Amino acid sequence: MTIMGAVSHTVTLGTDTHGNITRINNMLEAIPDRLEQYREQLKTIHQQMETAKEQVDIPFEKEQELQEKTKRLAELNVLLNMDKRDNEMMDEQDEENDEPKRAAVGCER
């Protein structure tokens, strides 16, 4: 069963009439507690948002170091890729020079 208002509240009903009434009453009595929990969560979220806004304005302390290391990483990647291209070219040359191996047919020992 769903009770509709500004927000919907769902209760699972069973076969016992008195049990269903108890479930509905429990759900209705729990609404103020749930409302308070949601208010606390909202308050926490607002605090986190304010903290995040403050953190956005603070400059990143290690920005220069990050830029230097990023530049060095790019240089190393170029060097690694050059080595990879050389190996690929050598592999291509080896493949061109390889002749298929032929089995000796009709030869006995």
C-alpha positions in Angstrom: 0.0 0.0 0.0 1.2 3.5 -0.8 0.2 6.6 1.1 0.5 9.6 -1.2 1.1 13.2 0.0 3.9 15.5 -0.8 6.0 12.3 -0.6 4.8 8.7 -1.0 5.2 6.2 1.8 4.9 2.5 1.0 3.8 -0.2 3.5 3.9 -3.9 2.7 0.6 -5.5 3.7 0.0 -9.1 4.8 -3.0 -11.3 5.2 -3.8 -10.3 8.9 -6.0 -7.3 9.2 -4.8 -6.3 12.6 -1.2 -6.7 11.5 -1.8 -4.4 8.5 -3.3 -1.8 10.8 -0.2 -2.0 13.1 2.1 -1.7 10.1 0.2 1.4 8.8 0.3 2.9 12.3 4.1 2.2 12.7 4.8 3.7 9.3 2.8 6.9 10.2 4.6 7.1 13.6 8.0 6.8 11.9 7.4 9.8 9.5 8.6 12.4 12.0 11.7 10.4 12.8 12.5 10.0 9.1 11.8 13.7 8.5 14.4 14.5 11.2 16.9 12.1 9.7 16.4 13.7 6.3 16.9 17.2 7.8 20.1 16.1 9.4 21.3 14.7 6.1 20.4 17.9 4.3 22.2 19.9 6.9 25.3 17.7 6.5 25.2 18.1 2.7 24.9 21.9 3.0 28.0 21.9 5.2 29.9 19.7 2.7 28.9 22.0 -0.1 30.2 25.1 1.7 33.4 23.3 2.5 33.8 22.3 -1.2 33.2 25.9 -2.3 36.0 27.0 0.0 38.3 24.3 -1.3 37.7 25.3 -4.9 39.1 28.8 -4.3 42.3 27.5 -2.8 45.1 27.1 -5.4 46.6 23.6 -5.8 49.8 23.7 -3.7 51.8 21.4 -6.0 50.7 22.7 -9.4 54.3 23.5 -10.5 55.5 20.0 -9.5 52.6 18.4 -11.3 53.4 20.4 -14.5 57.1 19.4 -14.3 56.3 15.7 -13.8 53.7 15.7 -16.6 56.2 17.2 -18.9 58.8 14.6 -17.9 56.2 11.8 -18.4 55.5 13.0 -21.9 59.2 13.0 -22.7 59.6 9.4 -21.4 56.6 8.3 -23.4 58.1 9.7 -26.6 61.3 7.8 -25.8 59.5 4.6 -25.1 57.4 4.9 -28.3 60.6 5.5 -30.3 62.0 2.3 -29.0 58.8 0.5 -29.8 58.8 1.8 -33.4 62.4 0.6 -33.8 61.5 -2.8 -32.5 58.5 -3.0 -34.8 60.7 -2.0 -37.8 63.2 -4.7 -36.8 60.4 -7.3 -36.6 59.2 -6.4 -40.0 62.7 -6.8 -41.5 63.0 -10.2 -39.8 59.7 -11.3 -41.2 60.8 -10.3 -44.7 64.1 -12.2 -44.4 62.5 -15.3 -43.0 62.0 -18.1 -45.6 59.4 -20.7 -44.9 61.0 -23.8 -43.5 60.6 -26.8 -45.7 60.5 -30.3 -44.5 62.6 -32.8 -46.3 60.2 -35.0 -48.2 61.3 -38.5 -49.2 64.6 -38.5 -47.3 65.4 -41.2 -45.0 68.1 -41.5 -42.5 
